[in-house]
């Protein structure tokens, strides 16, 4: 037997072992309910919707067709209809029915009336103080249900402190927001509406007054919840709508289902690295019980350590929270002040949580740049450079963050795998974003540090000696 055939056999064996490690043999999908692979001639085109254009990672206010650079709401509605069809009864494809029963609250069971109401609210800028911001402004379907800004812009063009995570598959998290400050989608949906720099409504009464002028809403609330409109039901309806944002049909899933040509050799190698040398799987496990690739835990990976004094910020946070620790105050501290950089600590006041943020999902990560809680990392190549050098040294750095010694080829392979996790409905946008990021990575790699990655220097020792990190 030739060396080439032996090598190919070993690669297939390694792929199979990786699949078994995930609890998903190649003959079955990673997620429950995925369609079996079809012959090449019968397989539909990858994209089931018109191309969704890529946008700059930091859109300029007013630079788009709608306020704050968003795609106009009527166009978002049209794009949504091409991407999401009517939701079938029961669990959506890709979600275990038993798990679905657990994650849908008893007081907000899914039905068409609730989803329709939630959709209308999600796209309605009247829920904001100046009528310019809807949920869909920062969770724009044409930008992977994000705004592709470093941090988001709200009423009065005010800029917050946090990057807007995608609402795709958000219902699969066990807590909401990057610091986990609320437990449910229902709670999450209402806080941005009354946050002063997001949608800016002064209180729930002002919200209800804004929609009371529309008689259609009274009918829709009655049909959905059997009662007159309430602020609590605003949150419930938006959450019901967001539970329809299921995007779990990626080339990677088709590969696991048996279509070995669904992803290329670099992505296959990247998957092995993801679960091995690159150590991504330590926090981003991919399995039938974790289809979005998040451990739902909070980790300090050192992003804020480049420019923050964690100890000083923690003292200020404890002082502020000693006066008022309500969820509304925590929400404002997270979005309006530099205490945002403390992450989970502002919620728990546990010293171990300083600078810790929730592990983001890796699903559709290719179309949700820029990255990290503050949007400070521009490309997936930069993300890999950050992890490869062992993050940023600080006293609260997660113990699992250490130099990886990945080669350039291996970084490219992991990135190829990550782009293979984008739902096929966004295939054109995914390719455009891959090409944009790849081009940028050839001229700009600010976090690349081969010496640190290969332990030729230790960042912590350099800082202790008062020296700057090498680049």
RAQUI-V818597 format. One record per helix or strand of 3 or more residues. SS is the DSSP state (A for helix, B for strand). FROM is the first residue (numbers start at 0). TO is the last residue. If there is no record, write none. Layout:
<<SS & FROM & TO> <SS & FROM & TO>>
This chain:
<<A & 2 & 20> <A & 39 & 41> <A & 66 & 68> <A & 72 & 82> <A & 96 & 102> <A & 105 & 107> <A & 111 & 121> <A & 124 & 126> <A & 134 & 137> <A & 140 & 142> <A & 154 & 156> <A & 169 & 171> <A & 184 & 193> <A & 203 & 211> <A & 214 & 224> <A & 230 & 241> <A & 250 & 255> <A & 264 & 274> <A & 279 & 281> <A & 303 & 305> <A & 309 & 322> <A & 326 & 335> <A & 337 & 341> <A & 344 & 347> <A & 350 & 352> <B & 355 & 357> <A & 364 & 366> <A & 379 & 387> <A & 407 & 418> <A & 423 & 440> <A & 449 & 452> <A & 458 & 463>>
